[in-house]
Amino acid sequence: MATIRINLKKVAPLAILLLSLAFVVGQARRGRNRTLTKVAFSAKLRHDYKNLGIGQGIIFEEVVTNVGNGFHAYTGVFSCPVGGTYFFTVNLVSSSVSKDFEKRTEVSLVYFGYTKMVVPVINNGDHNSGGNSVIFHCRTGGVVQLLVSYADNDNDAIVSQRYSSFSGYLLFPDD
């Protein structure tokens, strides 16, 4: 009997996208999002991420607020419950298990597979932080997630808990 091996780092982003789309389609079919004009979320990490790989999703599991229920803590994905212009911000803290200088990690904010912004964090042998913000239009059901886009060395890049956050809110809905 043959053994089938699945690389979860490659399959997980697609599974997250499909689950999020299913949720939004279900909400739209029930008519829950027609008059929604207030959308905001903020979440933090519960644990450190070690051995980061390219394409790996960063899941912010500790939800601080989730007005409009667009953020999914289990997947770390935000599904835009209403079309409009949104503001997103990401702040990350990283540390290095070795004291090698200039180890770099980059996390991209991705909307339907397109990078909208990158958050670079360069380790200088201790803790460092990086952050970035972006404003763009999301259509109803649009999926926003954070994926590792670069890691110098899997064993040195760690995105630390409590200090790292992912937030966003609707500036104004479509007419």
C-alpha positions in Angstrom: 0.0 0.0 0.0 1.4 3.4 -1.0 1.8 6.2 1.6 0.6 9.7 0.7 2.4 12.6 2.2 0.8 16.0 2.3 2.8 19.2 2.8 0.6 21.2 5.2 2.5 24.4 4.6 1.5 24.3 0.9 -2.1 23.1 1.4 -3.1 25.3 4.4 -3.4 28.6 2.6 -5.8 27.1 0.0 -7.8 25.4 2.7 -8.1 28.7 4.6 -9.2 30.5 1.5 -11.9 28.0 0.7 -13.2 27.9 4.3 -13.4 31.7 4.4 -15.2 31.9 1.1 -17.7 29.3 2.2 -18.4 31.4 5.4 -19.0 34.6 3.5 -21.2 33.0 0.8 -23.3 31.4 3.6 -23.6 34.8 5.3 -24.7 36.5 2.0 -27.3 33.8 1.3 -28.8 34.4 4.6 -28.9 38.2 3.9 -26.9 39.1 7.0 -24.5 41.6 5.4 -26.8 43.9 3.4 -26.9 46.8 5.8 -23.6 46.2 7.7 -21.6 49.5 7.9 -19.5 48.9 11.0 -16.6 46.5 10.6 -13.5 46.4 12.8 -11.2 43.7 14.1 -8.0 43.4 16.1 -6.2 40.2 17.1 -2.9 39.2 18.8 -0.7 36.1 18.7 -1.1 33.5 21.4 2.2 31.7 20.8 5.5 32.1 19.1 6.0 31.0 15.5 9.3 29.1 15.0 10.8 27.5 11.9 8.9 29.8 9.6 8.5 28.7 6.0 7.6 30.6 2.8 3.9 30.7 2.3 3.1 29.8 5.9 0.1 31.6 7.3 0.4 33.6 10.6 -2.7 33.0 12.6 -3.6 35.6 15.2 -5.8 33.5 17.6 -6.5 36.0 20.4 -9.3 38.2 19.2 -9.5 41.6 20.9 -12.5 42.8 18.9 -14.5 41.5 15.9 -17.3 43.9 15.0 -19.1 42.5 11.9 -17.6 39.0 12.5 -15.2 39.2 9.6 -12.1 37.9 11.4 -11.7 34.1 11.8 -9.4 33.3 14.7 -9.1 29.6 13.8 -7.7 30.5 10.3 -6.3 33.9 10.9 -8.1 35.2 7.9 -10.3 38.3 7.5 -13.2 37.9 5.1 -14.7 41.3 4.2 -18.3 41.1 5.2 -19.2 44.2 3.2 -17.5 45.8 0.2 -15.7 49.0 0.7 -12.5 50.8 1.5 -10.6 49.2 4.5 -7.6 50.2 6.6 -5.2 47.3 7.8 -2.2 47.5 10.0 0.2 44.8 11.1 2.8 45.0 13.9 5.3 42.2 14.5 8.1 41.5 17.0 10.7 39.0 16.2 13.7 37.5 18.0 16.6 35.3 17.1 17.5 32.0 18.6 21.1 32.6 17.5 23.0 35.9 17.8 23.6 36.1 14.1 23.1 39.6 12.8 20.8 40.8 10.0 18.4 37.8 9.9 15.4 39.0 8.1 11.7 37.9 8.1 9.0 39.3 5.9 5.3 38.8 6.3 3.0 39.9 3.5 -0.6 41.0 3.7 -2.3 39.2 0.9 -5.7 39.9 -0.7 -6.9 37.1 -3.0 -3.4 36.1 -3.7 -2.0 39.6 -4.4 0.5 41.2 -2.0 -0.8 44.5 -0.8 2.0 45.3 1.7 5.0 43.7 3.3 6.1 43.9 6.9 9.9 43.5 7.2 11.5 42.6 10.5 15.3 42.5 10.7 16.9 40.7 13.7 20.0 42.3 15.0 20.8 39.5 17.5 17.9 40.4 19.9 14.3 41.6 19.6 13.2 43.8 16.8 9.9 45.0 15.4 8.4 46.0 12.1 5.0 47.3 11.1 3.1 48.6 8.1 -0.3 49.9 7.2 -2.3 49.9 4.0 -5.7 51.2 2.7 -7.4 49.4 -0.2 -10.8 48.4 -1.6 -12.2 45.0 -0.7 -15.2 43.5 -2.3 -17.7 41.6 -0.3 -16.2 38.2 0.5 -12.6 39.4 -0.1 -10.1 37.4 1.8 -7.2 39.1 3.6 -4.5 37.0 5.3 -0.8 37.2 6.4 1.7 34.9 4.9 5.5 34.5 5.4 7.1 35.8 2.2 10.7 35.7 3.2 12.8 34.0 6.0 16.6 34.1 6.1 16.8 31.0 8.1 13.9 28.9 9.4 15.5 28.5 12.8 16.2 32.2 13.5 12.9 33.9 12.6 10.3 34.0 15.4 7.3 36.2 15.5 6.6 36.8 19.2 3.4 36.7 21.1 1.7 39.6 23.0 3.6 42.2 21.0 2.4 41.3 17.5 -1.0 42.3 16.2 -3.2 42.4 13.1 -6.0 44.9 12.9 -8.3 46.4 10.3 -11.5 48.4 9.9 -13.9 49.6 7.3 -13.4 53.3 6.5 -16.5 53.5 4.3 -18.7 51.0 2.6 -19.6 50.8 -1.1 -22.7 52.7 -2.1 
